[in-house]
Amino acid sequence: MRIGIIGAGAMAKALGGGWAAAGHEVLIGARSRADALAATIGYGARTGSIGAAAEFGAVVLLALPVSALDEVLDEIGGRLAGRTVIDCTNAFLPDEAAPEAVPAFVLSEEAVAARIAATVPEAHVVKAFNICAAEVWESETRVFEDRRLAVPICGDDAAAVEQVAALAQDLKLQPISAGGLHRAKYLEATSVFTVGLWFSGADARAIFPPLDAAFAVAD
C-alpha cells in the first residue's frame, strides 16, 4: 500500500518505520527533517513535499502537532479527497489545577478528528493510534499479560476503517472497531486521562478488569 506521512516526529518514525518494514511504500512529507527520518526508517522510504505526501498515499497519516493542523490542511485539503486519512493526534495541555509536580493533562480541544473531517469533508478520516506514545508503537513488544496490544479505531467509512485495521495488523497489533467518527472524541479523552495516569506513575491498565471478569447486570 502507498502511505503518505505528513510530519517527521516520533509518531511518523514509529508508524512509518513499522509500515515500511512490513513492505508498504512510504513517502514522508515535512517542512524539515524528512530526509533524516527516511534514512533512519530505510526500507526504501522516500521524501517529498507535504503536498506530495498527500497525493502519494492511498492512506495519509497526519502525524502533526494539533497546532499545525489548520495550516497544513489549508495547504493540502483538496488533495485528500477520496483518501483514508489517519488522525493520530492528541490536543494535550498541562492541567494547571493539578497539584504541583504531579503530571496531568487536559484537552485543549475536545474533538480534533471531527474538526479534521469538517475541514476536509471529501476525505475518509479515521481516528487511530492516539492512545499510546510513539515509543510503544515502535517497540517490538506486542503482548502484555497474554493479551495482544489493541488499537481502537473510529471512522464512518467502512472501507477506510478496514484499511486502517489491516495496517494495525501489519504492526502486529489487534484492531478494535470502536464506532463512528463521532465517537473519536472519547478516544481523545481516554488518551488524555490514561497518559496522565501513566506520567504520574499509576498503572492505567489496572483500572480495567480483563474481558472475562468485566461483567455487569443491566439496571
C-alpha positions as CSV (number, residue, x, y, z in Angstrom):
1,M,0.0,0.0,0.0
2,R,1.2,3.6,-0.7
3,I,1.3,5.5,2.6
4,G,1.9,9.3,2.8
5,I,3.1,10.5,6.1
6,I,2.8,14.2,6.9
7,G,5.2,15.0,9.7
8,A,8.7,13.8,10.8
9,G,8.4,13.4,14.5
10,A,8.2,10.4,16.8
11,M,4.8,9.1,15.6
12,A,5.9,9.4,12.0
13,K,9.0,7.4,12.8
14,A,7.3,4.7,14.8
15,L,4.3,4.1,12.5
16,G,6.1,4.8,9.2
17,G,9.0,2.7,10.2
18,G,6.8,-0.2,11.1
19,W,4.8,0.0,7.8
20,A,7.9,0.3,5.7
21,A,9.4,-2.8,7.4
22,A,6.1,-4.6,6.6
23,G,6.5,-3.9,2.9
24,H,4.4,-0.7,2.4
25,E,5.6,2.2,0.2
26,V,6.2,5.2,2.4
27,L,6.7,8.8,1.4
28,I,7.3,11.4,4.2
29,G,6.4,15.0,3.7
30,A,7.5,17.6,6.2
31,R,8.9,21.1,6.4
32,S,12.1,19.8,8.0
33,R,13.8,16.5,9.0
34,A,12.1,14.4,6.3
35,D,15.3,13.3,4.7
36,A,16.9,12.3,8.0
37,L,13.8,10.3,9.0
38,A,13.6,8.5,5.7
39,A,17.2,7.5,6.1
40,T,16.5,6.3,9.6
41,I,13.5,4.3,8.5
42,G,15.2,2.7,5.5
43,Y,13.2,0.1,3.5
44,G,13.0,2.4,0.6
45,A,11.2,5.2,2.4
46,R,11.2,8.4,0.3
47,T,10.7,12.1,1.0
48,G,8.8,14.9,-0.8
49,S,6.8,17.9,0.0
50,I,3.7,17.9,2.2
51,G,1.6,18.1,-0.9
52,A,3.4,15.2,-2.5
53,A,2.8,13.0,0.6
54,A,-0.9,13.8,0.4
55,E,-1.1,12.9,-3.3
56,F,1.1,9.8,-2.9
57,G,-0.8,7.9,-0.3
58,A,-3.9,5.8,-0.6
59,V,-3.7,6.3,3.1
60,V,-2.3,9.5,4.6
61,L,-1.1,9.7,8.2
62,L,-1.4,13.1,9.9
63,A,1.5,12.9,12.4
64,L,1.5,16.6,13.4
65,P,1.1,18.8,16.4
66,V,-2.5,19.8,16.7
67,S,-1.4,23.4,16.4
68,A,-0.1,22.8,12.9
69,L,-3.2,21.1,11.5
70,D,-5.0,24.3,10.2
71,E,-2.1,25.5,8.2
72,V,-1.3,22.1,6.7
73,L,-4.9,21.3,5.9
74,D,-5.4,24.6,4.3
75,E,-2.4,23.8,2.0
76,I,-3.3,20.2,1.1
77,G,-7.0,19.7,1.9
78,G,-8.1,19.4,-1.7
79,R,-5.6,16.7,-2.3
80,L,-7.0,14.4,0.3
81,A,-10.3,13.8,-1.4
82,G,-11.2,10.2,-1.5
83,R,-8.2,9.1,0.6
84,T,-8.1,7.5,4.0
85,V,-6.7,10.0,6.5
86,I,-5.5,8.6,9.8
87,D,-5.6,11.1,12.7
88,C,-3.3,10.0,15.5
89,T,-3.1,13.4,17.2
90,N,-3.9,14.5,20.7
91,A,-4.6,18.0,21.9
92,F,-2.9,17.9,25.3
93,L,-2.3,20.8,27.6
94,P,-0.9,20.7,31.2
95,D,-3.6,20.6,33.8
96,E,-3.0,23.8,35.8
97,A,-5.3,22.6,38.5
98,A,-3.2,19.6,39.3
99,P,-1.0,19.6,42.4
100,E,2.5,20.9,42.0
101,A,4.9,18.4,40.4
102,V,2.0,16.0,39.6
103,P,1.9,15.4,35.8
104,A,-1.6,15.7,34.5
105,F,-3.2,16.9,31.3
106,V,-6.4,18.3,29.9
107,L,-7.6,18.6,26.3
108,S,-7.2,21.9,24.6
109,E,-9.8,20.7,22.1
110,E,-12.5,18.1,22.6
111,A,-12.9,16.7,19.1
112,V,-9.8,17.0,16.8
113,A,-10.9,14.2,14.5
114,A,-14.3,15.8,13.9
115,R,-12.6,19.1,13.1
116,I,-10.3,17.5,10.6
117,A,-13.3,15.7,8.9
118,A,-15.2,19.0,8.7
119,T,-12.2,20.7,7.2
120,V,-11.6,18.0,4.5
121,P,-15.1,16.6,4.1
122,E,-14.2,14.6,1.0
123,A,-11.6,12.6,2.8
124,H,-12.3,9.5,4.9
125,V,-11.0,10.4,8.4
126,V,-10.2,7.6,10.8
127,K,-9.0,8.1,14.4
128,A,-6.4,5.6,15.5
129,F,-3.0,5.1,17.2
130,N,-3.6,8.0,19.6
131,I,-3.9,6.1,22.9
132,C,-0.2,5.2,23.3
133,A,3.0,7.1,22.9
134,A,5.2,6.6,19.8
135,E,7.7,4.6,21.8
136,V,5.0,2.0,22.5
137,W,4.2,1.6,18.8
138,E,7.9,1.5,17.9
139,S,8.6,-1.3,20.5
140,E,8.7,-4.9,19.4
141,T,6.7,-5.9,22.4
142,R,3.1,-6.5,21.5
143,V,1.7,-9.0,24.1
144,F,1.2,-8.0,27.7
145,E,-0.2,-10.4,30.3
146,D,-1.1,-12.8,27.4
147,R,-3.1,-10.1,25.6
148,R,-2.2,-8.5,22.4
149,L,-2.0,-4.7,22.4
150,A,-5.1,-3.3,20.8
151,V,-5.8,-0.2,18.7
152,P,-9.3,1.3,18.9
153,I,-10.4,2.7,15.5
154,C,-13.2,5.2,14.9
155,G,-14.4,6.1,11.4
156,D,-17.5,6.4,9.3
157,D,-16.3,4.8,6.1
158,A,-16.2,1.0,6.3
159,A,-13.5,0.6,3.7
160,A,-11.3,3.2,5.3
161,V,-11.7,1.6,8.7
162,E,-10.8,-1.8,7.2
163,Q,-7.7,-0.3,5.6
164,V,-6.5,1.1,9.0
165,A,-7.3,-2.2,10.7
166,A,-5.1,-4.0,8.2
167,L,-2.3,-1.5,8.9
168,A,-2.7,-2.1,12.6
169,Q,-2.4,-5.9,12.0
170,D,0.7,-5.3,9.9
171,L,2.3,-3.8,13.1
172,K,1.2,-7.0,15.0
173,L,-1.5,-5.1,16.9
174,Q,-5.1,-6.1,17.4
175,P,-7.6,-3.6,15.8
176,I,-10.8,-2.9,17.6
177,S,-13.7,-1.2,15.8
178,A,-14.8,1.5,18.2
179,G,-17.7,3.0,16.2
180,G,-18.2,6.1,14.0
181,L,-16.1,9.2,13.9
182,H,-18.4,10.9,16.3
183,R,-17.0,8.6,19.0
184,A,-13.4,9.7,18.3
185,K,-13.7,12.4,21.0
186,Y,-14.0,9.6,23.5
187,L,-10.7,8.1,22.3
188,E,-9.1,11.6,22.7
189,A,-10.5,11.9,26.2
190,T,-9.3,8.4,27.1
191,S,-5.8,9.2,25.9
192,V,-5.5,12.4,28.0
193,F,-6.8,10.6,31.1
194,T,-4.7,7.4,30.8
195,V,-1.5,9.2,29.7
196,G,-1.8,11.5,32.7
197,L,-2.1,8.4,34.9
198,W,1.0,6.8,33.4
199,F,3.0,10.0,33.7
200,S,2.1,10.3,37.4
201,G,3.3,6.7,38.0
202,A,-0.1,4.9,38.1
203,D,-0.8,1.8,36.2
204,A,-3.6,2.7,33.9
205,R,-4.2,-0.9,32.8
206,A,-5.1,-1.8,36.4
207,I,-8.3,0.2,36.2
208,F,-9.9,-2.2,33.7
209,P,-10.6,-5.9,34.5
210,P,-10.0,-8.5,31.8
211,L,-12.9,-9.3,29.5
212,D,-13.8,-12.5,31.3
213,A,-14.3,-10.5,34.5
214,A,-15.9,-7.4,33.0
215,F,-19.5,-8.5,33.7
216,A,-22.4,-6.2,34.7
217,V,-26.1,-6.6,35.3
218,A,-28.4,-4.3,33.4
219,D,-30.3,-1.9,35.7
